[in-house]
């Protein structure tokens, strides 16, 4: 278990409480690797989101992309 308390990152290693100044150091001490940000979240932040098919067509035009309209 890893948690932040009073500005320190805490972990228990072999029953002993260890404190680290950064989350990365605490994770490294536990043998965990920080995978970084979720790649899907990064894509969602960059990609426009549309509520309807019509909004997408207005933004891109009908000839661009492979849009399939569902009833």
C-alpha positions, 0 to 999 in steps of 0.5 A: 500500500502506498499513500501520501501523508503530510507531504511524504509518500509512505509505504510498508516494506517488510513491516517497516514504515518507509517515507519518501519525498516523491511518489516515484521514489516510493513506488521504486522502493516497492518494486513498482514501475510508474506507467505514467499517464493513461494513453487513452486519457491523453487521446481523449483530451486531444480528440473532439467529442461529439454528441451526435452524428450531425455535429461530427458532419458539421465539423468534418463534412460528409466526405471525410472519415468513415461515419456510419449513421445508426437509427 
